[in-house]
Structures are given as C-alpha cells and as structure tokens.
Amino acid sequence: MKDLCKKILNVPIEVAYSKEDLKKAKEKFYQYDVIFIDSAGRNYRKDEYIEQIQDYVDFKANDEVYCVLSLTSKQKDLEDIYSRFSKLNINRVIFTKIDETTQFGPIYNLWNKYKFKMSYLTNGQNVPDDIQDASPD
C-alpha cells in the first residue's frame, strides 16, 4: 500500500504504528513545508482513539487540521464524527465521494451547525485529478 500511495501521489510516505514511529517520521520530514498525517481508520466513537491521536500528535496553533468526511454517510453520523474529532481543533473539512450521492444538504447542514472552513471536495478515484477546491457553487 505504501508503494502504491507513493507512486500515485509522488511524495515520500512513512507509516507510523506508534508514537515513536511518528516522532521519527516527523524528524525525517522536518525540511518539508507540509506534512500530512493520516490517522488509521478506527472507530471514532471510542474516546481512547481520539485521546490517542491527541497524545501522538503535538498540534501547533498554526497547523491545519482537516476532518475528512464521506458524503455517503448519514447526516447524524457526519455530525457525530465531526463533533468527536473537533477535540483535535479541526479548522478545515474535506468532503469525499460527492460522485456517489445525490444528497448535498448534509454539507450545508453540517456547515450551518459548526461554521468550519471547507477546503476540498473529491469526486472519484483519480488522485489528484478528482480533488477540487470547495466553493459556494
């Protein structure tokens, strides 16, 4: 998977399974302007998962923290996911799978409730071609 991601994105990738692994990866990439940290897909409803992320990652005030939400999720689930991850000081949202739904009201409903900045929408499997800037349109 690591090699596939590296080939598709053409960026260096490091997998971290522990706090120490993450520390080593951050040291390895210190010279980069942007470092993406993708949390493993786990059950967001478990408090220890969110606490583990808070413990592993030393979020700075100027860090951009994105919450990635699938538009194929139910409205209530989107709200629950955003609410739980908001403990990480989310300041931007990415909505995925806009090509797999005809219901776009959840975007507005969630934004209206939380007033976050929307950054990107994804509409397919072709990275980076299917990533688009979010706009009011």
N, CA, C and O atoms as a GROMACS GRO file, in nm:
protein
  548
    1MET      N    1   0.082  -0.119   0.000
    1MET     CA    2   0.000   0.000   0.000
    1MET      C    3   0.087   0.125   0.000
    1MET      O    4   0.058   0.222  -0.070
    2LYS      N    5   0.193   0.123   0.080
    2LYS     CA    6   0.282   0.238   0.089
    2LYS      C    7   0.340   0.272  -0.048
    2LYS      O    8   0.342   0.389  -0.087
    3ASP      N    9   0.386   0.169  -0.123
    3ASP     CA   10   0.443   0.194  -0.256
    3ASP      C   11   0.338   0.246  -0.352
    3ASP      O   12   0.368   0.332  -0.435
    4LEU      N   13   0.216   0.195  -0.344
    4LEU     CA   14   0.108   0.242  -0.431
    4LEU      C   15   0.078   0.390  -0.403
    4LEU      O   16   0.064   0.468  -0.497
    5CYS      N   17   0.069   0.428  -0.277
    5CYS     CA   18   0.044   0.568  -0.241
    5CYS      C   19   0.157   0.657  -0.289
    5CYS      O   20   0.133   0.765  -0.343
    6LYS      N   21   0.279   0.611  -0.271
    6LYS     CA   22   0.395   0.690  -0.314
    6LYS      C   23   0.392   0.709  -0.465
    6LYS      O   24   0.423   0.817  -0.514
    7LYS      N   25   0.356   0.604  -0.538
    7LYS     CA   26   0.350   0.612  -0.685
    7LYS      C   27   0.239   0.707  -0.730
    7LYS      O   28   0.261   0.788  -0.821
    8ILE      N   29   0.122   0.699  -0.670
    8ILE     CA   30   0.009   0.782  -0.709
    8ILE      C   31   0.034   0.928  -0.676
    8ILE      O   32   0.012   1.016  -0.759
    9LEU      N   33   0.078   0.954  -0.556
    9LEU     CA   34   0.094   1.092  -0.509
    9LEU      C   35   0.230   1.152  -0.542
    9LEU      O   36   0.245   1.274  -0.542
   10ASN      N   37   0.328   1.069  -0.568
   10ASN     CA   38   0.463   1.113  -0.596
   10ASN      C   39   0.520   1.196  -0.480
   10ASN      O   40   0.580   1.301  -0.502
   11VAL      N   41   0.500   1.148  -0.359
   11VAL     CA   42   0.553   1.213  -0.239
   11VAL      C   43   0.611   1.106  -0.149
   11VAL      O   44   0.568   0.991  -0.154
   12PRO      N   45   0.708   1.143  -0.066
   12PRO     CA   46   0.759   1.044   0.029
   12PRO      C   47   0.654   1.011   0.135
   12PRO      O   48   0.578   1.098   0.177
   13ILE      N   49   0.650   0.885   0.176
   13ILE     CA   50   0.550   0.839   0.271
   13ILE      C   51   0.619   0.758   0.380
   13ILE      O   52   0.712   0.682   0.353
   14GLU      N   53   0.573   0.774   0.500
   14GLU     CA   54   0.623   0.697   0.612
   14GLU      C   55   0.502   0.645   0.689
   14GLU      O   56   0.407   0.719   0.712
   15VAL      N   57   0.505   0.519   0.729
   15VAL     CA   58   0.398   0.460   0.808
   15VAL      C   59   0.442   0.458   0.954
   15VAL      O   60   0.552   0.413   0.986
   16ALA      N   61   0.356   0.508   1.042
   16ALA     CA   62   0.387   0.512   1.184
   16ALA      C   63   0.283   0.432   1.262
   16ALA      O   64   0.164   0.462   1.255
   17TYR      N   65   0.328   0.333   1.334
   17TYR     CA   66   0.239   0.250   1.412
   17TYR      C   67   0.241   0.284   1.561
   17TYR      O   68   0.162   0.231   1.639
   18SER      N   69   0.332   0.373   1.598
   18SER     CA   70   0.344   0.409   1.740
   18SER      C   71   0.383   0.557   1.751
   18SER      O   72   0.415   0.623   1.652
   19LYS      N   73   0.380   0.605   1.873
   19LYS     CA   74   0.420   0.743   1.899
   19LYS      C   75   0.566   0.764   1.859
   19LYS      O   76   0.601   0.869   1.805
   20GLU      N   77   0.650   0.666   1.885
   20GLU     CA   78   0.792   0.674   1.850
   20GLU      C   79   0.810   0.675   1.697
   20GLU      O   80   0.892   0.751   1.645
   21ASP      N   81   0.734   0.592   1.625
   21ASP     CA   82   0.739   0.592   1.479
   21ASP      C   83   0.702   0.730   1.424
   21ASP      O   84   0.765   0.780   1.331
   22LEU      N   85   0.599   0.790   1.481
   22LEU     CA   86   0.555   0.921   1.435
   22LEU      C   87   0.663   1.026   1.460
   22LEU      O   88   0.687   1.112   1.376
   23LYS      N   89   0.726   1.018   1.574
   23LYS     CA   90   0.834   1.112   1.606
   23LYS      C   91   0.947   1.100   1.503
   23LYS      O   92   0.999   1.201   1.456
   24LYS      N   93   0.985   0.977   1.469
   24LYS     CA   94   1.090   0.954   1.370
   24LYS      C   95   1.049   1.007   1.233
   24LYS      O   96   1.131   1.066   1.162
   25ALA      N   97   0.925   0.987   1.196
   25ALA     CA   98   0.876   1.036   1.066
   25ALA      C   99   0.879   1.188   1.061
   25ALA      O  100   0.919   1.247   0.961
   26LYS      N  101   0.837   1.252   1.169
   26LYS     CA  102   0.840   1.399   1.174
   26LYS      C  103   0.983   1.451   1.162
   26LYS      O  104   1.008   1.551   1.095
   27GLU      N  105   1.077   1.383   1.226
   27GLU     CA  106   1.218   1.422   1.215
   27GLU      C  107   1.269   1.402   1.072
   27GLU      O  108   1.346   1.483   1.021
   28LYS      N  109   1.227   1.294   1.009
   28LYS     CA  110   1.269   1.264   0.872
   28LYS      C  111   1.221   1.371   0.774
   28LYS      O  112   1.291   1.404   0.678
   29PHE      N  113   1.101   1.424   0.798
   29PHE     CA  114   1.040   1.518   0.704
   29PHE      C  115   1.044   1.663   0.753
   29PHE      O  116   0.969   1.747   0.704
   30TYR      N  117   1.131   1.693   0.849
   30TYR     CA  118   1.132   1.827   0.908
   30TYR      C  119   1.154   1.938   0.806
   30TYR      O  120   1.109   2.050   0.827
   31GLN      N  121   1.223   1.910   0.695
   31GLN     CA  122   1.255   2.014   0.597
   31GLN      C  123   1.138   2.048   0.504
   31GLN      O  124   1.146   2.144   0.426
   32TYR      N  125   1.030   1.972   0.510
   32TYR     CA  126   0.915   1.996   0.424
   32TYR      C  127   0.823   2.104   0.482
   32TYR      O  128   0.810   2.117   0.604
   33ASP      N  129   0.761   2.181   0.394
   33ASP     CA  130   0.667   2.285   0.438
   33ASP      C  131   0.535   2.225   0.486
   33ASP      O  132   0.471   2.279   0.576
   34VAL      N  133   0.496   2.113   0.425
   34VAL     CA  134   0.369   2.049   0.458
   34VAL      C  135   0.393   1.902   0.485
   34VAL      O  136   0.461   1.832   0.409
   35ILE      N  137   0.336   1.855   0.596
   35ILE     CA  138   0.341   1.713   0.629
   35ILE      C  139   0.198   1.669   0.656
   35ILE      O  140   0.129   1.727   0.740
   36PHE      N  141   0.154   1.566   0.585
   36PHE     CA  142   0.020   1.511   0.606
   36PHE      C  143   0.029   1.394   0.701
   36PHE      O  144   0.113   1.306   0.685
   37ILE      N  145  -0.059   1.392   0.799
   37ILE     CA  146  -0.069   1.280   0.891
   37ILE      C  147  -0.210   1.225   0.876
   37ILE      O  148  -0.308   1.293   0.907
   38ASP      N  149  -0.219   1.102   0.829
   38ASP     CA  150  -0.348   1.038   0.806
   38ASP      C  151  -0.370   0.937   0.919
   38ASP      O  152  -0.294   0.841   0.933
   39SER      N  153  -0.472   0.959   0.997
   39SER     CA  154  -0.499   0.865   1.105
   39SER      C  155  -0.560   0.737   1.046
   39SER      O  156  -0.635   0.741   0.949
   40ALA      N  157  -0.526   0.627   1.107
   40ALA     CA  158  -0.580   0.499   1.061
   40ALA      C  159  -0.730   0.496   1.084
   40ALA      O  160  -0.779   0.550   1.184
   41GLY      N  161  -0.801   0.434   0.994
   41GLY     CA  162  -0.946   0.425   1.009
   41GLY      C  163  -0.982   0.338   1.129
   41GLY      O  164  -0.968   0.216   1.125
   42ARG      N  165  -1.027   0.402   1.233
   42ARG     CA  166  -1.068   0.330   1.353
   42ARG      C  167  -1.205   0.381   1.393
   42ARG      O  168  -1.259   0.474   1.333
   43ASN      N  169  -1.260   0.319   1.494
   43ASN     CA  170  -1.393   0.356   1.540
   43ASN      C  171  -1.387   0.490   1.612
   43ASN      O  172  -1.339   0.499   1.725
   44TYR      N  173  -1.436   0.594   1.547
   44TYR     CA  174  -1.432   0.729   1.603
   44TYR      C  175  -1.516   0.742   1.730
   44TYR      O  176  -1.500   0.839   1.804
   45ARG      N  177  -1.603   0.648   1.754
   45ARG     CA  178  -1.692   0.655   1.871
   45ARG      C  179  -1.622   0.615   2.001
   45ARG      O  180  -1.679   0.630   2.109
   46LYS      N  181  -1.501   0.565   1.991
   46LYS     CA  182  -1.427   0.525   2.110
   46LYS      C  183  -1.339   0.643   2.154
   46LYS      O  184  -1.253   0.690   2.079
   47ASP      N  185  -1.362   0.689   2.275
   47ASP     CA  186  -1.288   0.804   2.328
   47ASP      C  187  -1.137   0.782   2.325
   47ASP      O  188  -1.061   0.875   2.299
   48GLU      N  189  -1.093   0.660   2.352
   48GLU     CA  190  -0.949   0.635   2.358
   48GLU      C  191  -0.881   0.658   2.224
   48GLU      O  192  -0.762   0.690   2.220
   49TYR      N  193  -0.953   0.642   2.114
   49TYR     CA  194  -0.896   0.665   1.982
   49TYR      C  195  -0.863   0.813   1.964
   49TYR      O  196  -0.753   0.847   1.921
   50ILE      N  197  -0.956   0.901   1.996
   50ILE     CA  198  -0.933   1.045   1.986
   50ILE      C  199  -0.822   1.087   2.082
   50ILE      O  200  -0.735   1.167   2.047
   51GLU      N  201  -0.825   1.032   2.203
   51GLU     CA  202  -0.721   1.064   2.302
   51GLU      C  203  -0.584   1.018   2.255
   51GLU      O  204  -0.484   1.086   2.280
   52GLN      N  205  -0.579   0.904   2.186
   52GLN     CA  206  -0.452   0.853   2.135
   52GLN      C  207  -0.395   0.948   2.030
   52GLN      O  208  -0.275   0.976   2.029
   53ILE      N  209  -0.480   0.998   1.942
   53ILE     CA  210  -0.434   1.094   1.842
   53ILE      C  211  -0.381   1.220   1.910
   53ILE      O  212  -0.275   1.271   1.873
   54GLN      N  213  -0.454   1.269   2.010
   54GLN     CA  214  -0.408   1.388   2.083
   54GLN      C  215  -0.273   1.362   2.149
   54GLN      O  216  -0.188   1.451   2.153
   55ASP      N  217  -0.253   1.242   2.199
   55ASP     CA  218  -0.128   1.207   2.265
   55ASP      C  219  -0.014   1.193   2.164
   55ASP      O  220   0.099   1.235   2.192
   56TYR      N  221  -0.041   1.134   2.049
   56TYR     CA  222   0.062   1.110   1.948
   56TYR      C  223   0.106   1.237   1.876
   56TYR      O  224   0.225   1.256   1.851
   57VAL      N  225   0.012   1.322   1.845
   57VAL     CA  226   0.040   1.438   1.760
   57VAL      C  227   0.040   1.565   1.843
   57VAL      O  228  -0.056   1.595   1.913
   58ASP      N  229   0.148   1.637   1.833
   58ASP     CA  230   0.160   1.765   1.903
   58ASP      C  231   0.111   1.874   1.808
   58ASP      O  232   0.190   1.933   1.733
   59PHE      N  233  -0.019   1.901   1.811
   59PHE     CA  234  -0.076   2.000   1.721
   59PHE      C  235  -0.034   2.139   1.764
   59PHE      O  236  -0.044   2.175   1.881
   60LYS      N  237   0.013   2.217   1.670
   60LYS     CA  238   0.054   2.355   1.694
   60LYS      C  239  -0.059   2.448   1.651
   60LYS      O  240  -0.148   2.409   1.576
   61ALA      N  241  -0.054   2.570   1.700
   61ALA     CA  242  -0.160   2.668   1.669
   61ALA      C  243  -0.173   2.694   1.520
   61ALA      O  244  -0.283   2.720   1.472
   62ASN      N  245  -0.062   2.689   1.446
   62ASN     CA  246  -0.068   2.719   1.303
   62ASN      C  247  -0.087   2.595   1.216
   62ASN      O  248  -0.084   2.606   1.093
   63ASP      N  249  -0.106   2.478   1.276
   63ASP     CA  250  -0.130   2.357   1.198
   63ASP      C  251  -0.270   2.362   1.136
   63ASP      O  252  -0.364   2.414   1.196
   64GLU      N  253  -0.281   2.307   1.017
   64GLU     CA  254  -0.412   2.290   0.955
   64GLU      C  255  -0.457   2.148   0.985
   64GLU      O  256  -0.391   2.051   0.946
   65VAL      N  257  -0.568   2.136   1.053
   65VAL     CA  258  -0.620   2.005   1.089
   65VAL      C  259  -0.748   1.982   1.009
   65VAL      O  260  -0.847   2.053   1.026
   66TYR      N  261  -0.745   1.883   0.921
   66TYR     CA  262  -0.857   1.853   0.833
   66TYR      C  263  -0.937   1.735   0.887
   66TYR      O  264  -0.881   1.639   0.939
   67CYS      N  265  -1.066   1.745   0.874
   67CYS     CA  266  -1.154   1.633   0.900
   67CYS      C  267  -1.207   1.589   0.764
   67CYS      O  268  -1.266   1.670   0.691
   68VAL      N  269  -1.188   1.464   0.730
   68VAL     CA  270  -1.233   1.411   0.601
   68VAL      C  271  -1.361   1.334   0.625
   68VAL      O  272  -1.365   1.239   0.703
   69LEU      N  273  -1.467   1.376   0.556
   69LEU     CA  274  -1.599   1.318   0.575
   69LEU      C  275  -1.655   1.266   0.443
   69LEU      O  276  -1.648   1.335   0.341
   70SER      N  277  -1.710   1.147   0.446
   70SER     CA  278  -1.770   1.087   0.328
   70SER      C  279  -1.916   1.128   0.318
   70SER      O  280  -1.992   1.114   0.414
   71LEU      N  281  -1.956   1.178   0.202
   71LEU     CA  282  -2.095   1.218   0.183
   71LEU      C  283  -2.189   1.099   0.166
   71LEU      O  284  -2.310   1.118   0.149
   72THR      N  285  -2.136   0.978   0.170
   72THR     CA  286  -2.224   0.861   0.169
   72THR      C  287  -2.266   0.824   0.312
   72THR      O  288  -2.344   0.730   0.332
   73SER      N  289  -2.214   0.898   0.409
   73SER     CA  290  -2.254   0.875   0.549
   73SER      C  291  -2.386   0.944   0.578
   73SER      O  292  -2.424   1.039   0.510
   74LYS      N  293  -2.455   0.895   0.679
   74LYS     CA  294  -2.580   0.957   0.722
   74LYS      C  295  -2.552   1.091   0.789
   74LYS      O  296  -2.445   1.112   0.845
   75GLN      N  297  -2.650   1.182   0.785
   75GLN     CA  298  -2.636   1.314   0.846
   75GLN      C  299  -2.593   1.304   0.992
   75GLN      O  300  -2.501   1.373   1.034
   76LYS      N  301  -2.660   1.220   1.068
   76LYS     CA  302  -2.629   1.205   1.211
   76LYS      C  303  -2.487   1.156   1.231
   76LYS      O  304  -2.417   1.203   1.321
   77ASP      N  305  -2.443   1.061   1.148
   77ASP     CA  306  -2.306   1.010   1.158
   77ASP      C  307  -2.205   1.120   1.126
   77ASP      O  308  -2.104   1.132   1.195
   78LEU      N  309  -2.230   1.200   1.024
   78LEU     CA  310  -2.141   1.312   0.991
   78LEU      C  311  -2.128   1.407   1.110
   78LEU      O  312  -2.018   1.452   1.144
   79GLU      N  313  -2.241   1.438   1.172
   79GLU     CA  314  -2.239   1.527   1.288
   79GLU      C  315  -2.160   1.465   1.403
   79GLU      O  316  -2.082   1.533   1.469
   80ASP      N  317  -2.181   1.336   1.427
   80ASP     CA  318  -2.110   1.268   1.535
   80ASP      C  319  -1.959   1.265   1.509
   80ASP      O  320  -1.879   1.292   1.598
   81ILE      N  321  -1.922   1.231   1.387
   81ILE     CA  322  -1.780   1.225   1.352
   81ILE      C  323  -1.716   1.362   1.370
   81ILE      O  324  -1.612   1.374   1.435
   82TYR      N  325  -1.777   1.465   1.314
   82TYR     CA  326  -1.720   1.599   1.325
   82TYR      C  327  -1.711   1.642   1.471
   82TYR      O  328  -1.609   1.695   1.514
   83SER      N  329  -1.815   1.619   1.545
   83SER     CA  330  -1.819   1.659   1.685
   83SER      C  331  -1.707   1.592   1.765
   83SER      O  332  -1.639   1.658   1.844
   84ARG      N  333  -1.688   1.462   1.745
   84ARG     CA  334  -1.584   1.390   1.821
   84ARG      C  335  -1.444   1.434   1.782
   84ARG      O  336  -1.358   1.454   1.868
   85PHE      N  337  -1.421   1.451   1.652
   85PHE     CA  338  -1.288   1.492   1.608
   85PHE      C  339  -1.262   1.640   1.632
   85PHE      O  340  -1.146   1.683   1.626
   86SER      N  341  -1.364   1.717   1.660
   86SER     CA  342  -1.343   1.860   1.685
   86SER      C  343  -1.258   1.883   1.810
   86SER      O  344  -1.208   1.994   1.830
   87LYS      N  345  -1.240   1.781   1.893
   87LYS     CA  346  -1.150   1.790   2.007
   87LYS      C  347  -1.006   1.810   1.961
   87LYS      O  348  -0.920   1.852   2.039
   88LEU      N  349  -0.979   1.781   1.834
   88LEU     CA  350  -0.844   1.798   1.777
   88LEU      C  351  -0.827   1.937   1.714
   88LEU      O  352  -0.730   1.961   1.644
   89ASN      N  353  -0.920   2.026   1.740
   89ASN     CA  354  -0.916   2.162   1.685
   89ASN      C  355  -0.914   2.164   1.532
   89ASN      O  356  -0.828   2.225   1.469
   90ILE      N  357  -1.012   2.097   1.475
   90ILE     CA  358  -1.029   2.094   1.330
   90ILE      C  359  -1.049   2.237   1.280
   90ILE      O  360  -1.126   2.314   1.338
   91ASN      N  361  -0.979   2.271   1.173
   91ASN     CA  362  -1.004   2.402   1.115
   91ASN      C  363  -1.039   2.396   0.967
   91ASN      O  364  -1.059   2.500   0.904
   92ARG      N  365  -1.047   2.277   0.911
   92ARG     CA  366  -1.087   2.263   0.770
   92ARG      C  367  -1.153   2.126   0.749
   92ARG      O  368  -1.127   2.031   0.823
   93VAL      N  369  -1.239   2.119   0.647
   93VAL     CA  370  -1.309   1.994   0.617
   93VAL      C  371  -1.293   1.960   0.470
   93VAL      O  372  -1.293   2.048   0.383
   94ILE      N  373  -1.279   1.830   0.444
   94ILE     CA  374  -1.278   1.776   0.308
   94ILE      C  375  -1.396   1.680   0.299
   94ILE      O  376  -1.410   1.590   0.382
   95PHE      N  377  -1.481   1.699   0.199
   95PHE     CA  378  -1.590   1.606   0.175
   95PHE      C  379  -1.553   1.516   0.059
   95PHE      O  380  -1.513   1.564  -0.048
   96THR      N  381  -1.566   1.384   0.079
   96THR     CA  382  -1.533   1.288  -0.025
   96THR      C  383  -1.661   1.225  -0.080
   96THR      O  384  -1.769   1.236  -0.022
   97LYS      N  385  -1.645   1.159  -0.193
   97LYS     CA  386  -1.749   1.079  -0.257
   97LYS      C  387  -1.870   1.161  -0.302
   97LYS      O  388  -1.984   1.114  -0.294
   98ILE      N  389  -1.845   1.283  -0.348
   98ILE     CA  390  -1.959   1.362  -0.397
   98ILE      C  391  -2.018   1.301  -0.523
   98ILE      O  392  -2.132   1.331  -0.560
   99ASP      N  393  -1.941   1.215  -0.589
   99ASP     CA  394  -1.990   1.146  -0.709
   99ASP      C  395  -2.077   1.026  -0.675
   99ASP      O  396  -2.137   0.966  -0.765
  100GLU      N  397  -2.084   0.989  -0.547
  100GLU     CA  398  -2.160   0.871  -0.507
  100GLU      C  399  -2.289   0.906  -0.434
  100GLU      O  400  -2.350   0.819  -0.372
  101THR      N  401  -2.331   1.031  -0.443
  101THR     CA  402  -2.455   1.071  -0.377
  101THR      C  403  -2.526   1.177  -0.460
  101THR      O  404  -2.465   1.245  -0.543
  102THR      N  405  -2.654   1.189  -0.437
  102THR     CA  406  -2.732   1.298  -0.497
  102THR      C  407  -2.781   1.393  -0.388
  102THR      O  408  -2.854   1.488  -0.416
  103GLN      N  409  -2.741   1.365  -0.264
  103GLN     CA  410  -2.785   1.445  -0.150
  103GLN      C  411  -2.670   1.534  -0.102
  103GLN      O  412  -2.570   1.485  -0.049
  104PHE      N  413  -2.684   1.665  -0.121
  104PHE     CA  414  -2.578   1.757  -0.081
  104PHE      C  415  -2.618   1.846   0.037
  104PHE      O  416  -2.538   1.927   0.083
  105GLY      N  417  -2.741   1.829   0.086
  105GLY     CA  418  -2.788   1.904   0.202
  105GLY      C  419  -2.701   1.883   0.326
  105GLY      O  420  -2.683   1.977   0.403
  106PRO      N  421  -2.648   1.762   0.347
  106PRO     CA  422  -2.564   1.742   0.465
  106PRO      C  423  -2.443   1.836   0.472
  106PRO      O  424  -2.398   1.872   0.581
  107ILE      N  425  -2.391   1.876   0.357
  107ILE     CA  426  -2.279   1.972   0.358
  107ILE      C  427  -2.326   2.101   0.424
  107ILE      O  428  -2.262   2.151   0.517
  108TYR      N  429  -2.436   2.155   0.376
  108TYR     CA  430  -2.486   2.281   0.431
  108TYR      C  431  -2.528   2.263   0.577
  108TYR      O  432  -2.494   2.347   0.661
  109ASN      N  433  -2.599   2.157   0.608
  109ASN     CA  434  -2.645   2.135   0.745
  109ASN      C  435  -2.529   2.131   0.843
  109ASN      O  436  -2.535   2.193   0.950
  110LEU      N  437  -2.425   2.059   0.807
  110LEU     CA  438  -2.309   2.048   0.895
  110LEU      C  439  -2.237   2.181   0.907
  110LEU      O  440  -2.198   2.222   1.017
  111TRP      N  441  -2.218   2.249   0.794
  111TRP     CA  442  -2.152   2.380   0.797
  111TRP      C  443  -2.234   2.479   0.879
  111TRP      O  444  -2.179   2.555   0.959
  112ASN      N  445  -2.363   2.478   0.861
  112ASN     CA  446  -2.450   2.571   0.933
  112ASN      C  447  -2.439   2.550   1.084
  112ASN      O  448  -2.450   2.646   1.162
  113LYS      N  449  -2.418   2.427   1.125
  113LYS     CA  450  -2.408   2.397   1.269
  113LYS      C  451  -2.271   2.431   1.326
  113LYS      O  452  -2.261   2.482   1.438
  114TYR      N  453  -2.163   2.404   1.249
  114TYR     CA  454  -2.027   2.418   1.302
  114TYR      C  455  -1.945   2.533   1.244
  114TYR      O  456  -1.842   2.570   1.301
  115LYS      N  457  -1.986   2.590   1.131
  115LYS     CA  458  -1.918   2.705   1.069
  115LYS      C  459  -1.769   2.681   1.043
  115LYS      O  460  -1.687   2.767   1.075
  116PHE      N  461  -1.733   2.567   0.988
  116PHE     CA  462  -1.595   2.534   0.955
  116PHE      C  463  -1.559   2.587   0.817
  116PHE      O  464  -1.647   2.628   0.740
  117LYS      N  465  -1.430   2.584   0.786
  117LYS     CA  466  -1.384   2.618   0.651
  117LYS      C  467  -1.382   2.489   0.570
  117LYS      O  468  -1.326   2.389   0.613
  118MET      N  469  -1.442   2.493   0.453
  118MET     CA  470  -1.442   2.379   0.364
  118MET      C  471  -1.327   2.398   0.265
  118MET      O  472  -1.314   2.505   0.205
  119SER      N  473  -1.245   2.298   0.249
  119SER     CA  474  -1.129   2.311   0.162
  119SER      C  475  -1.144   2.240   0.029
  119SER      O  476  -1.122   2.300  -0.077
  120TYR      N  477  -1.181   2.113   0.034
  120TYR     CA  478  -1.183   2.034  -0.089
  120TYR      C  479  -1.303   1.941  -0.093
  120TYR      O  480  -1.364   1.907   0.008
  121LEU      N  481  -1.335   1.902  -0.217
  121LEU     CA  482  -1.436   1.801  -0.245
  121LEU      C  483  -1.369   1.699  -0.335
  121LEU      O  484  -1.289   1.735  -0.421
  122THR      N  485  -1.401   1.571  -0.316
  122THR     CA  486  -1.347   1.471  -0.407
  122THR      C  487  -1.461   1.402  -0.480
  122THR      O  488  -1.567   1.376  -0.422
  123ASN      N  489  -1.438   1.373  -0.607
  123ASN     CA  490  -1.544   1.315  -0.688
  123ASN      C  491  -1.496   1.198  -0.772
  123ASN      O  492  -1.538   1.183  -0.887
  124GLY      N  493  -1.411   1.116  -0.717
  124GLY     CA  494  -1.366   0.998  -0.791
  124GLY      C  495  -1.239   0.940  -0.730
  124GLY      O  496  -1.194   0.983  -0.624
  125GLN      N  497  -1.184   0.842  -0.799
  125GLN     CA  498  -1.069   0.767  -0.750
  125GLN      C  499  -0.936   0.817  -0.806
  125GLN      O  500  -0.831   0.771  -0.763
  126ASN      N  501  -0.938   0.908  -0.901
  126ASN     CA  502  -0.816   0.953  -0.966
  126ASN      C  503  -0.751   1.068  -0.890
  126ASN      O  504  -0.791   1.184  -0.904
  127VAL      N  505  -0.651   1.034  -0.810
  127VAL     CA  506  -0.578   1.133  -0.731
  127VAL      C  507  -0.461   1.181  -0.815
  127VAL      O  508  -0.389   1.098  -0.871
  128PRO      N  509  -0.439   1.307  -0.826
  128PRO     CA  510  -0.509   1.420  -0.765
  128PRO      C  511  -0.617   1.482  -0.854
  128PRO      O  512  -0.676   1.583  -0.818
  129ASP      N  513  -0.643   1.422  -0.970
  129ASP     CA  514  -0.735   1.483  -1.067
  129ASP      C  515  -0.877   1.501  -1.015
  129ASP      O  516  -0.945   1.596  -1.056
  130ASP      N  517  -0.923   1.415  -0.927
  130ASP     CA  518  -1.060   1.421  -0.879
  130ASP      C  519  -1.076   1.497  -0.748
  130ASP      O  520  -1.176   1.483  -0.678
  131ILE      N  521  -0.976   1.578  -0.715
  131ILE     CA  522  -0.985   1.665  -0.598
  131ILE      C  523  -1.007   1.805  -0.649
  131ILE      O  524  -0.932   1.854  -0.734
  132GLN      N  525  -1.108   1.871  -0.597
  132GLN     CA  526  -1.136   2.008  -0.640
  132GLN      C  527  -1.151   2.101  -0.521
  132GLN      O  528  -1.194   2.059  -0.413
  133ASP      N  529  -1.116   2.226  -0.541
  133ASP     CA  530  -1.135   2.326  -0.436
  133ASP      C  531  -1.283   2.340  -0.407
  133ASP      O  532  -1.366   2.340  -0.498
  134ALA      N  533  -1.316   2.352  -0.281
  134ALA     CA  534  -1.456   2.374  -0.243
  134ALA      C  535  -1.489   2.522  -0.266
  134ALA      O  536  -1.406   2.610  -0.242
  135SER      N  537  -1.609   2.546  -0.313
  135SER     CA  538  -1.656   2.683  -0.334
  135SER      C  539  -1.805   2.688  -0.304
  135SER      O  540  -1.871   2.583  -0.300
  136PRO      N  541  -1.860   2.806  -0.283
  136PRO     CA  542  -2.004   2.814  -0.258
  136PRO      C  543  -2.088   2.751  -0.370
  136PRO      O  544  -2.198   2.702  -0.345
  137ASP      N  545  -2.036   2.752  -0.492
  137ASP     CA  546  -2.109   2.692  -0.603
  137ASP      C  547  -2.118   2.542  -0.588
  137ASP      O  548  -2.176   2.474  -0.673
   0.00000   0.00000   0.00000
